[in-house]
Amino acid sequence: MEKENQQKLQSTSNVHLTKPIRCIVKLGGSAITCKNELETINEENLKTVSRQLRQTMMVSDSSCGKVLGMDWSKRPGFTETSCVVDDFCDQPALDFSHFMVVHGAGSFGHFQASKSGVHKGGLSRLLVKAGFVATRISVTSLNLEIVRALARGTNLVTKMPLFGQIASADVSMVAKAIDSGFVPVMHGDAVFDAAQACTILSGDVIIRHLAEQFKPEFVVFLTDVLGVYDRPPTEPNAVLLREIEVREDGSWSVVKPTLENMNKRVEITVAAHDTTGGMETKISEAAAIAKLGIDVYIVKAATSHSLRALSGELKDNIPEDWLGTVIRFLR
């Protein structure tokens, strides 16, 4: 299904930006939600990720160290909104590096999609129709909370409905949002599909498509583990793969560390409820991005290692004390 999605994601617009994109960030669903608790956000991780994004996006301290909250909606337990208009008076324009954010669903959406079979298509069936609605309700509710968190800690984010009909992925409005000074926030979702009526579009597939169109300096996948391992990281003796090299034909091999059996296939598991392909899709899409000459970093969210990756510190050299996986094109 993901291969079909990749083939269908063809842009209908030419992208023209006044400033280049510095980074596209994927907030892994497992990193920002509690994956074993249905529709539960990992509040602490999301708060830390929001702070790290703000820190790495800011070109200069133009707001004098004060975070100007953009979420003016009424929050539970409060009688008034958080809007203080005077805080914005006489403030200089915020100077941000251009970032884009795509997030996964984690404990949101996957349950509804897998139970109803939305990823297999068949909107003529009532169960699939109901699952389509339920999946979208779940993932868009998560998207709202993520946008709110980023708006409180990052500023100038905007929710972007990106792909309705999967066969016509027009990114012109995303480009418009970026040139207007916003950070677009997108997510995987249940979408219409020309071949099978509906399917699940993974955030990892969206990342690859955006990288093709916008050519960022680098891409960062924030996950709930340190990076890519040679087997499920919960297994004894699992080895963190520090560097993966991608060849012209799309095949890839491990450069660091040197594994005992270099011909042994890296073992990848996918949770039964994950309709997007899990780590297998992540590596495949990261390899496709690396083929474009764009470095990809897979790293644990809300850590010092993720902060270093987001800051661009790793572009020229990967320090020995950095823990994560870098995927690069063999030049």
C-alpha positions in Angstrom: 0.0 0.0 0.0 2.8 2.5 0.9 4.5 1.8 -2.5 1.2 2.7 -4.2 1.0 5.8 -2.2 4.5 6.8 -3.2 3.7 6.4 -6.8 0.5 8.4 -6.5 2.0 11.4 -4.6 2.7 13.6 -7.6 2.6 17.3 -7.1 0.5 19.5 -9.2 2.4 22.7 -8.6 5.9 24.2 -8.9 7.3 25.3 -5.5 8.8 28.7 -5.3 10.1 30.0 -1.9 11.7 33.3 -0.9 13.9 31.4 1.6 15.0 27.8 1.6 13.7 25.2 4.0 16.1 24.4 6.7 14.5 21.3 8.2 11.5 19.0 7.9 10.6 17.4 11.2 8.6 14.2 11.7 7.1 13.9 15.2 6.7 10.2 15.6 3.4 9.2 17.0 5.1 6.8 19.5 7.2 9.7 20.8 4.3 12.2 21.4 1.6 9.8 22.6 1.5 7.0 25.1 1.3 4.1 22.5 -0.2 1.6 24.9 -2.9 4.0 26.2 -5.7 4.7 23.7 -5.7 8.4 22.6 -3.3 9.6 25.3 -0.8 12.3 24.7 2.7 12.2 26.2 2.5 15.7 27.6 6.0 16.0 28.9 7.6 14.9 25.6 5.4 17.2 23.6 6.3 20.1 25.8 10.0 19.4 25.5 9.8 18.9 21.8 7.9 22.2 21.4 10.6 24.0 23.4 13.4 22.4 21.4 11.7 23.4 18.1 11.4 27.0 19.2 15.0 27.1 20.3 16.3 25.7 17.0 14.0 27.7 14.8 14.8 31.1 16.2 17.4 33.0 14.2 17.7 35.7 16.8 16.2 36.5 20.2 13.8 39.0 18.6 11.1 38.5 21.2 13.5 39.5 24.1 13.2 36.0 25.6 9.4 36.2 26.0 7.3 33.5 24.4 4.2 35.1 22.8 1.5 32.5 22.9 -0.6 32.1 19.8 -3.2 29.8 21.3 -6.0 32.2 22.2 -8.7 29.5 22.7 -10.4 28.9 26.0 -8.8 26.1 27.9 -10.5 23.7 30.4 -10.3 25.1 34.0 -9.9 28.7 32.9 -12.6 31.4 32.6 -10.8 33.5 30.0 -8.6 33.0 27.0 -4.8 33.4 27.2 -4.7 36.3 24.7 -2.8 39.4 25.9 -2.9 41.7 22.9 -0.6 44.3 24.5 2.2 41.7 24.4 2.2 42.0 20.7 2.3 45.7 20.4 5.6 47.2 19.2 7.2 43.7 18.9 9.6 43.3 16.0 8.8 40.6 13.4 10.0 37.2 14.6 12.9 35.9 12.6 12.6 32.1 12.1 14.5 29.5 10.1 12.0 27.8 7.8 10.9 24.5 9.3 8.0 22.2 8.4 6.4 19.7 10.8 4.6 16.4 10.1 3.4 14.2 13.0 2.3 10.6 13.3 -0.8 9.3 15.1 0.6 7.0 17.7 -2.3 5.9 20.0 -4.7 8.0 17.9 -6.2 6.8 14.7 -4.4 3.4 14.3 -6.9 1.5 16.4 -9.9 2.9 14.5 -8.2 2.3 11.1 -7.1 -1.3 11.9 -10.5 -2.3 13.3 -12.4 -1.1 10.3 -9.9 -1.9 7.6 -9.8 1.7 6.2 -6.2 1.0 4.9 -7.6 -1.8 2.7 -10.2 0.5 1.0 -13.8 -0.4 0.2 -15.9 2.7 1.1 -19.0 0.8 -0.1 -19.0 -1.1 3.2 -20.6 0.7 6.2 -17.9 -0.5 8.6 -15.2 1.1 6.4 -17.2 4.4 6.1 -17.6 4.5 9.9 -13.9 3.7 10.4 -12.9 6.5 8.0 -14.9 9.0 10.0 -13.7 7.6 13.4 -10.0 7.6 12.2 -10.2 11.2 11.0 -11.9 12.4 14.2 -9.1 10.7 16.2 -6.1 12.0 14.3 -7.5 15.5 13.8 -8.1 15.8 17.6 -4.4 14.9 18.1 -3.4 17.4 15.5 -5.3 20.2 17.3 -3.5 19.5 20.6 -0.1 19.4 18.9 -0.8 22.7 17.1 -1.9 24.2 20.4 1.3 23.0 22.1 3.5 24.3 19.3 1.6 27.6 19.2 2.3 28.1 22.9 5.9 27.2 22.7 7.0 27.8 19.1 4.9 30.6 17.7 3.5 31.0 14.2 2.4 27.5 13.5 -0.6 26.8 11.3 -2.6 23.7 10.8 -2.4 22.6 7.2 -4.8 20.2 5.5 -2.4 18.8 2.9 -3.7 15.9 1.0 -7.4 15.3 0.4 -7.4 13.2 -2.8 -4.2 11.3 -2.6 -3.6 11.3 -6.4 -3.3 15.2 -6.5 -1.0 16.3 -3.7 -0.8 20.0 -4.3 1.7 21.7 -2.0 1.2 25.2 -3.3 -0.7 26.2 -0.1 2.1 24.8 2.1 4.6 27.0 0.2 2.3 30.0 0.6 2.1 29.4 4.4 5.9 29.2 4.6 6.5 32.4 2.6 3.9 34.1 4.9 6.1 33.2 7.9 4.2 30.2 9.3 5.4 26.7 10.2 3.0 24.3 8.5 1.9 21.4 10.7 0.6 18.3 8.8 -0.2 14.7 9.7 -1.0 11.3 8.4 -4.6 10.6 7.9 -7.4 8.6 6.3 -7.7 9.9 2.7 -9.6 9.3 -0.4 -7.9 7.2 -3.1 -8.6 6.8 -6.8 -7.7 3.0 -6.9 -9.5 1.7 -3.8 -11.7 4.6 -2.7 -9.8 5.2 0.6 -6.6 4.4 2.4 -4.2 5.5 5.2 -1.6 8.0 4.1 1.4 7.7 6.4 3.2 10.8 7.7 6.5 9.2 6.6 5.2 9.1 3.0 4.2 12.8 3.3 7.7 13.6 4.6 9.3 12.1 1.6 7.0 13.9 -0.8 7.7 17.3 0.9 11.4 16.6 0.8 11.2 16.0 -3.0 9.4 19.3 -3.5 11.0 21.6 -1.0 14.6 20.2 -0.8 15.3 21.0 2.9 18.9 21.1 4.3 18.2 18.0 6.4 15.3 15.9 7.8 14.8 14.8 11.4 12.6 11.8 12.5 11.8 12.1 16.3 11.0 8.7 17.7 10.6 6.9 21.0 13.9 5.0 20.7 17.5 6.2 20.0 17.4 5.3 16.4 17.4 2.2 14.1 18.5 -1.1 15.6 19.6 -4.3 14.0 16.6 -6.0 15.7 13.7 -4.8 17.9 15.4 -2.6 20.6 13.7 -4.5 23.4 15.6 -7.7 22.5 18.9 -8.5 24.3 22.0 -7.4 22.5 20.2 -5.1 20.1 22.7 -2.9 18.3 22.1 0.8 17.4 22.9 1.4 13.8 24.8 4.7 13.8 25.2 5.3 10.1 23.4 3.8 7.1 24.5 4.4 3.5 22.1 4.6 0.6 23.1 3.6 -3.0 21.9 5.0 -6.3 19.5 2.0 -6.8 17.9 2.7 -3.4 19.5 -0.3 -1.6 21.2 0.5 1.7 23.8 -0.9 4.0 25.1 -0.3 7.5 28.4 1.6 7.7 28.6 2.0 11.5 29.0 -0.1 13.5 30.5 -3.1 11.6 28.1 -6.0 12.2 29.4 -9.5 12.7 27.3 -10.8 9.8 27.0 -8.0 7.3 24.7 -10.1 5.1 22.2 -10.5 8.0 18.9 -8.8 7.3 18.0 -6.1 9.8 15.0 -7.4 11.6 12.0 -5.0 11.7 8.7 -5.5 13.6 5.4 -3.7 13.0 2.7 -3.5 15.7 -0.4 -5.3 14.7 -2.6 -2.2 14.9 -0.1 0.0 12.8 -1.6 0.5 9.4 1.2 2.7 8.1 4.1 0.2 8.0 6.0 1.3 11.2 9.8 1.4 11.2 10.0 -0.4 7.8 8.2 2.4 6.1 10.3 4.9 8.0 13.6 3.4 6.8 12.3 3.1 3.2 11.1 6.7 3.1 14.3 8.0 4.8 16.4 6.1 2.2 14.4 7.8 -0.6 15.0 11.2 1.0 18.8 10.4 1.4 18.9 9.6 -2.4 18.0 13.2 -3.0 21.3 14.2 -1.2 19.5 15.2 2.0 20.8 13.8 5.3 18.2 12.1 7.5 18.6 11.8 11.3 16.5 9.3 13.3 16.8 10.1 17.0 14.9 9.9 20.3 12.6 12.8 20.9 13.0 15.2 23.8 16.6 14.4 24.4 19.9 16.3 24.1 20.5 14.2 21.0 17.3 15.4 19.3 18.2 19.0 20.1 21.6 18.6 18.4 20.0 17.1 15.4 17.4 19.8 15.1 20.0 22.5 15.5 21.9 21.4 12.4 25.0 20.6 14.4 25.4 17.2 12.7 25.5 18.4 9.1 29.3 18.4 8.8 30.3 15.9 11.4 28.6 13.2 13.6 30.2 13.4 17.1 31.0 10.1 18.8 28.8 11.0 21.8 25.7 11.6 19.6 23.3 8.7 19.8 21.0 8.3 16.8 21.0 7.0 13.2 22.1 9.1 10.3 21.1 8.0 6.8 23.1 9.4 3.9 23.5 9.0 0.2 26.7 7.3 -1.0 28.4 10.1 -2.9 
